[in-house]
Amino acid sequence: MELSERPIVVLGMQRSGTSAVSGALSRLGIYMGADEDFFPPDANNAGGYFEQRALTTINHKCLAFYQMHATSLRPLPTSWKSYPQAKMLVEELRGFLVEKFRGRLLWGFKQPMASLLEPIYSAVFTELGLSPQYVVCVRNPIEIQASEADWKYQPGGRQMAPLGAHAIGAWLRYTLGALEAAGERPLTIIHYSSFLENPRPFLFDIVEKQGSSAPSEQQWSEALSCVRPDMRRQNSSGKSLGEYPSIVRETLAYCASSKFDATRQSALVKEFNGWLDMLEPPRLSGTRLGFAWKGGNAIQSVQEPFLPAGDWQTVRLEINAEPLTELNGLFYNKPCRVWIKRCVFIHEGGETAASIYSGPGSHLTSFEGTYRLEGAYEARQISLATPAAKGPYTLEIEFLLESGSQIINDSASRIAGRLHECAARRHTLERRLNGGLERPR
């Protein structure tokens, strides 16, 4: 047996009881991981988080590759599988689950961010032949805001920085994302207040759905000790969700009922996805892929218009240049990330793979046999050289282009770092010229 096919996946917005639920399940015989793998208890959660640090790291990696973060509203791109990193991320997540849970009859994990990455998790579950049971923890978002305000926040700790007013949107994304991830799979919705008052029915429902677990009374006693009424230090009495869209109140009311209703759940998810469509940033504008080179005593250039498709696309340019001529190109008129799968010069003698170099402010790496260009906004994001074979040439480039706020920020940080290095080298050189440092021998 590599992996038992029915894991328990605990989801929900932070401060919604996911840790208490996971701790109770671990005492009922569900293996959630080894103690040394978890984030350690701290002042914000003395009972422990029961969340595997390595899995959180994988999730952050997945989010960063798709320009997302832990409070992103936007979903994964519909073409996420087309991205070069998709195979690596799926394999890494698959390998983690097999390594950590191989041979365990009853197992599960708590990972709130999995609701943001549902397509990746579903792909892994399908590969492994798993039919997970979902547990979705839900708390009034006003209480979550108040709970976050009481945090003893330390950078680098388990918790995110308090979200303030943004907590409502994040709560919707995590809650409805978790319900969408569950779909029509076995599901237990745990409402925080009801769970603290009487946790046993919720836990019994989860265990019963597993079908192969019969905890002892001692295990039940230990599990119930993980849940205490005093965990609810904040309440929502006197505070209304009336100023927020009705979907917030309707989602909370549905979850508070703790009754699965496929029609109602689907309607809430569909409405929220409509909100996400409206909040989605506009598609990248049309642009021109262009190259320039020195031909004789003049600068020659060629451009080809294209519309970034959010998926792989091919652009061809006719290059009438001499052999071994340097071409300097611009993919996009903003900082961008370009994955280049194929870049060849086609000529009478056949085709020649192009050697690719980045511009002064850009950065080029190779990833899974594909070039990855982090392009700054500059006239020369990329450089090529025509082959030794006689032209004219058709330059054919197959690529996937991304742009957005995270890529723009990354580009600005990269350029700022290079400018800082230049300033430091200049300072060192000036000191040497002024006799402040021993000259190198």
C-alpha positions as CSV (number, residue, x, y, z in Angstrom):
1,M,0.0,0.0,0.0
2,E,1.6,3.3,-1.1
3,L,-1.2,5.7,0.2
4,S,-4.5,4.9,1.8
5,E,-7.0,6.4,-0.6
6,R,-9.2,8.4,1.8
7,P,-7.2,11.2,3.4
8,I,-8.8,14.0,5.5
9,V,-8.1,17.5,4.2
10,V,-8.7,20.3,6.7
11,L,-9.3,23.7,5.2
12,G,-10.5,27.1,6.3
13,M,-9.5,30.7,7.0
14,Q,-6.9,31.2,9.7
15,R,-8.3,31.7,13.2
16,S,-11.3,29.5,12.3
17,G,-10.5,26.5,14.4
18,T,-8.4,24.5,11.9
19,S,-5.7,23.8,14.5
20,A,-8.1,22.6,17.2
21,V,-9.9,20.3,14.7
22,S,-6.6,18.9,13.4
23,G,-5.3,18.4,17.0
24,A,-8.5,16.5,17.9
25,L,-8.3,14.4,14.8
26,S,-4.7,13.4,15.6
27,R,-5.9,12.1,19.0
28,L,-8.6,10.1,17.3
29,G,-6.0,8.1,15.4
30,I,-5.7,10.2,12.2
31,Y,-2.0,10.7,11.4
32,M,-1.5,14.4,10.6
33,G,2.3,14.2,10.5
34,A,5.2,14.0,12.9
35,D,5.6,16.6,15.7
36,E,8.9,17.8,14.3
37,D,7.3,18.5,11.0
38,F,4.8,21.0,12.4
39,F,5.0,24.7,13.1
40,P,5.7,24.8,16.8
41,P,3.2,26.2,19.3
42,D,3.6,29.9,20.1
43,A,1.8,32.7,22.0
44,N,-0.9,32.8,19.4
45,N,-1.6,29.1,19.5
46,A,-0.4,27.3,22.6
47,G,-2.0,24.1,21.5
48,G,0.0,23.9,18.3
49,Y,-0.8,24.4,14.6
50,F,-0.7,20.8,13.3
51,E,0.4,22.2,10.0
52,Q,3.4,20.8,8.1
53,R,6.0,23.5,7.4
54,A,7.3,21.8,4.3
55,L,3.8,21.7,2.8
56,T,3.3,25.4,3.5
57,T,6.6,26.1,1.7
58,I,5.4,24.1,-1.3
59,N,2.1,26.1,-1.3
60,H,4.0,29.4,-1.2
61,K,6.1,28.3,-4.1
62,C,3.0,27.4,-6.1
63,L,1.4,30.7,-5.4
64,A,4.5,32.7,-6.3
65,F,5.0,30.9,-9.6
66,Y,1.5,32.0,-10.6
67,Q,1.8,35.6,-9.2
68,M,-0.4,34.9,-6.2
69,H,0.0,35.2,-2.5
70,A,-1.7,33.8,0.6
71,T,-4.5,36.4,0.5
72,S,-5.0,36.4,-3.3
73,L,-8.6,36.7,-4.6
74,R,-7.7,35.7,-8.1
75,P,-7.7,32.0,-8.9
76,L,-5.0,30.0,-10.8
77,P,-5.0,30.7,-14.5
78,T,-7.3,28.4,-16.4
79,S,-4.2,27.4,-18.5
80,W,-2.1,26.7,-15.4
81,K,-1.1,23.2,-16.7
82,S,0.5,24.8,-19.7
83,Y,3.1,26.7,-17.6
84,P,6.5,25.1,-17.5
85,Q,6.5,25.0,-13.7
86,A,3.2,23.0,-13.5
87,K,4.8,19.6,-13.9
88,M,7.5,20.3,-11.3
89,L,4.9,21.6,-8.7
90,V,2.6,18.6,-9.2
91,E,5.5,16.2,-8.8
92,E,6.8,18.0,-5.7
93,L,3.4,17.9,-4.0
94,R,2.9,14.3,-5.0
95,G,6.3,13.4,-3.7
96,F,5.7,15.1,-0.4
97,L,2.4,13.3,0.2
98,V,3.9,9.9,-0.7
99,E,7.0,10.5,1.5
100,K,5.1,11.7,4.6
101,F,2.0,9.5,4.6
102,R,3.1,6.2,2.9
103,G,1.8,3.2,4.7
104,R,-0.6,5.1,7.0
105,L,-4.1,3.7,7.0
106,L,-5.7,6.8,8.5
107,W,-4.1,10.1,7.5
108,G,-4.7,13.7,6.7
109,F,-3.3,17.2,6.7
110,K,-4.3,20.7,7.5
111,Q,-3.4,23.2,4.8
112,P,-5.7,26.3,4.5
113,M,-3.9,27.5,1.4
114,A,-4.9,24.4,-0.5
115,S,-8.2,26.1,-1.1
116,L,-6.4,28.6,-3.3
117,L,-4.6,25.9,-5.2
118,E,-7.4,23.4,-5.7
119,P,-6.6,22.5,-9.3
120,I,-3.0,21.5,-8.4
121,Y,-4.2,19.4,-5.4
122,S,-6.9,17.8,-7.5
123,A,-4.4,16.9,-10.2
124,V,-2.2,15.2,-7.5
125,F,-5.2,13.4,-5.9
126,T,-6.2,12.1,-9.3
127,E,-2.7,10.8,-10.1
128,L,-2.5,9.0,-6.7
129,G,-6.0,7.6,-6.9
130,L,-7.2,9.5,-3.8
131,S,-10.7,10.3,-2.8
132,P,-10.3,12.9,0.0
133,Q,-12.7,13.8,2.7
134,Y,-12.9,17.6,3.2
135,V,-13.3,19.4,6.5
136,V,-14.1,23.1,6.2
137,C,-13.8,25.2,9.3
138,V,-15.8,28.5,9.3
139,R,-16.0,31.4,11.7
140,N,-17.7,34.7,11.6
141,P,-15.3,37.0,9.8
142,I,-15.8,39.8,12.3
143,E,-14.5,37.5,15.0
144,I,-11.6,36.6,12.8
145,Q,-10.7,40.3,12.4
146,A,-10.9,40.8,16.2
147,S,-8.8,37.6,16.8
148,E,-6.1,38.8,14.4
149,A,-6.0,42.2,16.1
150,D,-5.0,40.3,19.3
151,W,-2.1,38.5,17.7
152,K,1.4,38.8,19.1
153,Y,2.8,39.1,15.6
154,Q,6.4,38.2,14.7
155,P,7.7,38.3,11.2
156,G,8.7,34.8,10.1
157,G,6.1,33.2,12.4
158,R,3.2,30.9,11.3
159,Q,0.6,33.6,11.1
160,M,0.2,36.2,8.4
161,A,0.2,39.8,9.3
162,P,-3.3,41.0,10.4
163,L,-5.5,41.6,7.4
164,G,-7.8,44.2,8.9
165,A,-10.7,45.1,6.5
166,H,-9.2,42.8,3.9
167,A,-10.1,39.8,6.1
168,I,-13.6,39.7,4.8
169,G,-12.5,39.2,1.2
170,A,-9.9,36.7,2.2
171,W,-12.5,34.9,4.3
172,L,-14.8,34.5,1.3
173,R,-11.9,33.3,-0.9
174,Y,-10.8,30.7,1.6
175,T,-14.3,29.5,2.6
176,L,-15.9,29.3,-0.8
177,G,-12.6,28.1,-2.3
178,A,-12.7,25.2,0.2
179,L,-16.3,24.4,-0.6
180,E,-15.5,24.5,-4.3
181,A,-12.5,22.2,-3.8
182,A,-14.8,19.7,-1.9
183,G,-17.4,19.8,-4.7
184,E,-19.6,16.7,-4.0
185,R,-16.9,14.8,-2.2
186,P,-17.5,13.8,1.5
187,L,-17.7,17.1,3.4
188,T,-18.0,18.2,7.0
189,I,-18.6,21.9,7.6
190,I,-17.5,23.0,11.1
191,H,-19.0,26.2,12.4
192,Y,-16.6,27.6,15.1
193,S,-19.1,28.6,17.7
194,S,-21.1,25.4,17.5
195,F,-17.9,23.3,17.5
196,L,-16.6,24.9,20.7
197,E,-19.9,24.3,22.5
198,N,-20.2,20.7,21.4
199,P,-17.3,19.3,19.3
200,R,-18.1,15.6,19.5
201,P,-20.9,15.4,16.8
202,F,-18.6,17.2,14.3
203,L,-15.7,14.9,15.1
204,F,-17.9,11.8,15.0
205,D,-19.2,12.8,11.6
206,I,-15.7,13.0,10.2
207,V,-14.6,9.7,11.8
208,E,-17.8,7.9,10.6
209,K,-17.2,9.0,7.0
210,Q,-13.8,7.4,7.2
211,G,-15.5,4.1,7.8
212,S,-12.5,2.3,9.3
213,S,-11.8,4.0,12.5
214,A,-13.3,3.3,16.0
215,P,-11.6,5.5,18.5
216,S,-11.5,4.4,22.1
217,E,-13.1,6.4,24.9
218,Q,-9.6,7.4,26.0
219,Q,-9.0,8.8,22.5
220,W,-12.3,10.6,22.6
221,S,-11.4,12.1,26.0
222,E,-8.0,13.3,24.7
223,A,-9.6,14.7,21.5
224,L,-12.3,16.6,23.3
225,S,-9.6,18.2,25.6
226,C,-8.2,20.0,22.6
227,V,-11.4,22.0,22.3
228,R,-12.2,24.5,25.1
229,P,-15.0,27.1,25.2
230,D,-12.4,29.8,26.4
231,M,-10.8,29.5,22.9
232,R,-13.5,32.0,21.8
233,R,-12.1,35.1,23.3
234,Q,-13.8,37.3,20.7
235,N,-17.5,37.3,19.6
236,S,-19.5,39.0,17.0
237,S,-22.4,40.2,19.3
238,G,-23.5,43.7,18.5
239,K,-21.5,43.7,15.2
240,S,-23.2,43.4,11.9
241,L,-22.2,42.1,8.5
242,G,-24.9,44.3,7.0
243,E,-22.4,46.7,5.3
244,Y,-20.9,43.9,3.3
245,P,-22.4,42.2,0.2
246,S,-25.1,39.7,0.9
247,I,-22.9,36.8,-0.3
248,V,-20.9,37.2,3.0
249,R,-24.0,36.8,5.1
250,E,-25.4,34.0,3.0
251,T,-22.1,32.1,3.1
252,L,-21.9,32.3,6.8
253,A,-25.6,31.3,7.3
254,Y,-25.1,28.3,5.0
255,C,-22.0,27.2,6.9
256,A,-23.6,27.8,10.3
257,S,-26.3,25.3,9.3
258,S,-23.6,22.6,8.9
259,K,-25.9,20.9,6.4
260,F,-24.6,20.0,3.0
261,D,-26.8,21.4,0.3
262,A,-25.3,20.9,-3.2
263,T,-27.7,23.4,-4.9
264,R,-27.1,26.2,-2.4
265,Q,-23.4,25.6,-2.2
266,S,-23.0,25.6,-6.0
267,A,-25.0,28.9,-6.2
268,L,-22.7,30.6,-3.7
269,V,-19.6,29.4,-5.4
270,K,-21.0,30.5,-8.8
271,E,-21.9,33.9,-7.5
272,F,-18.4,34.4,-6.0
273,N,-16.7,33.3,-9.2
274,G,-18.8,36.0,-10.9
275,W,-17.3,38.5,-8.4
276,L,-13.8,37.3,-9.2
277,D,-14.4,37.7,-12.9
278,M,-15.4,41.3,-12.3
279,L,-12.3,41.9,-10.1
280,E,-9.9,40.2,-12.6
281,P,-7.5,42.7,-14.0
282,P,-7.9,43.5,-17.7
283,R,-6.1,41.3,-20.1
284,L,-2.7,42.4,-21.2
285,S,-2.8,44.9,-24.0
286,G,-1.7,44.1,-27.5
287,T,2.0,44.9,-28.3
288,R,4.7,44.3,-30.8
289,L,7.6,41.8,-30.6
290,G,10.4,43.7,-32.3
291,F,14.2,43.3,-33.0
292,A,16.7,45.9,-34.2
293,W,20.2,45.5,-35.6
294,K,22.9,47.4,-37.4
295,G,22.8,46.9,-41.1
296,G,25.4,48.9,-43.1
297,N,25.4,52.4,-41.8
298,A,21.8,52.3,-40.6
299,I,19.7,50.7,-37.8
300,Q,17.3,48.2,-39.3
301,S,14.3,46.8,-37.4
302,V,11.3,44.5,-37.7
303,Q,8.1,44.3,-35.6
304,E,5.3,41.8,-35.4
305,P,2.0,42.7,-33.5
306,F,0.6,40.1,-31.1
307,L,-1.9,39.9,-28.2
308,P,-0.6,38.1,-25.1
309,A,-2.8,35.0,-24.9
310,G,-2.0,33.8,-21.4
311,D,-0.9,30.6,-23.0
312,W,1.7,29.4,-25.5
313,Q,1.7,31.3,-28.7
314,T,4.1,31.5,-31.7
315,V,5.3,34.7,-33.5
316,R,7.3,34.8,-36.7
317,L,9.5,37.6,-37.9
318,E,11.3,38.0,-41.2
319,I,14.9,39.0,-40.5
320,N,16.9,40.4,-43.5
321,A,20.3,40.6,-41.8
322,E,23.8,39.4,-42.5
323,P,25.0,36.2,-40.8
324,L,26.3,36.5,-37.2
325,T,24.5,39.8,-36.7
326,E,23.4,40.8,-33.2
327,L,19.7,41.4,-32.8
328,N,18.3,43.3,-29.8
329,G,14.7,42.7,-29.0
330,L,11.8,43.9,-26.9
331,F,9.0,41.4,-26.0
332,Y,6.7,43.7,-24.0
333,N,6.6,47.4,-23.2
334,K,6.3,46.6,-19.4
335,P,8.4,44.4,-17.1
336,C,7.4,40.8,-18.0
337,R,8.2,37.2,-17.5
338,V,8.6,35.3,-20.8
339,W,8.9,31.5,-21.0
340,I,10.5,30.6,-24.3
341,K,10.0,27.0,-25.5
342,R,11.3,27.3,-29.0
343,C,13.5,30.0,-30.7
344,V,14.9,29.1,-34.1
345,F,16.1,30.8,-37.3
346,I,14.7,29.1,-40.4
347,H,16.7,29.5,-43.5
348,E,17.5,27.7,-46.8
349,G,19.7,25.2,-45.2
350,G,17.1,24.2,-42.5
351,E,16.8,25.7,-39.1
352,T,19.3,26.8,-36.4
353,A,18.5,27.1,-32.7
354,A,19.1,30.6,-31.5
355,S,21.5,31.5,-28.7
356,I,19.6,33.7,-26.3
357,Y,21.1,36.4,-24.0
358,S,19.4,38.8,-21.6
359,G,19.6,42.6,-21.7
360,P,21.4,44.7,-19.0
361,G,18.4,44.9,-16.7
362,S,16.8,41.6,-17.5
363,H,17.7,38.1,-16.3
364,L,17.7,34.8,-18.2
365,T,17.7,31.3,-16.8
366,S,16.9,27.8,-18.1
367,F,14.1,25.9,-16.4
368,E,13.0,22.3,-17.4
369,G,14.5,22.8,-20.9
370,T,12.7,26.1,-21.3
371,Y,14.2,29.6,-21.1
372,R,12.8,31.9,-18.5
373,L,13.3,35.6,-19.2
374,E,12.7,38.1,-16.4
375,G,12.4,41.1,-18.7
376,A,12.9,44.7,-17.4
377,Y,11.4,47.6,-19.3
378,E,14.3,48.4,-21.6
379,A,14.9,48.6,-25.3
380,R,17.0,45.4,-25.1
381,Q,15.2,42.8,-23.0
382,I,16.8,40.0,-25.1
383,S,19.6,39.5,-27.6
384,L,20.1,37.0,-30.3
385,A,22.6,36.4,-33.1
386,T,21.7,35.3,-36.6
387,P,23.3,32.0,-37.6
388,A,26.4,31.5,-39.8
389,A,24.2,30.1,-42.5
390,K,23.2,32.6,-45.2
391,G,19.9,34.5,-44.8
392,P,17.3,35.8,-45.1
393,Y,15.8,34.2,-42.0
394,T,12.5,33.6,-40.4
395,L,12.8,33.9,-36.7
396,E,10.2,31.7,-35.0
397,I,9.6,32.1,-31.3
398,E,7.1,30.0,-29.2
399,F,6.6,31.6,-25.8
400,L,4.3,32.3,-22.9
401,L,4.2,35.9,-21.6
402,E,3.2,37.1,-18.2
403,S,3.0,40.5,-16.7
404,G,1.5,42.0,-13.5
405,S,2.2,43.8,-10.3
406,Q,4.3,41.1,-8.7
407,I,6.5,40.8,-11.8
408,I,6.8,44.6,-12.0
409,N,7.8,44.8,-8.3
410,D,10.4,41.9,-8.8
411,S,11.9,43.8,-11.8
412,A,12.2,47.0,-9.8
413,S,13.8,45.2,-6.9
414,R,16.3,43.4,-9.3
415,I,17.3,46.7,-11.0
416,A,17.5,48.5,-7.6
417,G,19.9,45.7,-6.4
418,R,22.1,46.1,-9.5
419,L,22.2,49.9,-9.1
420,H,23.2,49.4,-5.4
421,E,26.0,47.0,-6.5
422,C,27.2,49.6,-9.1
423,A,27.2,52.4,-6.4
424,A,29.1,50.2,-4.0
425,R,31.8,49.3,-6.7
426,R,32.1,53.0,-7.6
427,H,32.6,53.9,-3.9
428,T,35.2,51.2,-3.6
429,L,37.0,52.4,-6.7
430,E,37.0,56.0,-5.5
431,R,38.5,55.0,-2.2
432,R,41.3,53.2,-4.0
433,L,42.0,56.1,-6.3
434,N,42.1,58.4,-3.2
435,G,44.5,56.0,-1.5
436,G,42.0,54.8,1.1
437,L,42.5,51.2,0.1
438,E,45.6,49.2,-0.8
439,R,45.6,48.7,-4.6
440,P,45.2,45.0,-5.6
441,R,48.6,43.4,-6.6
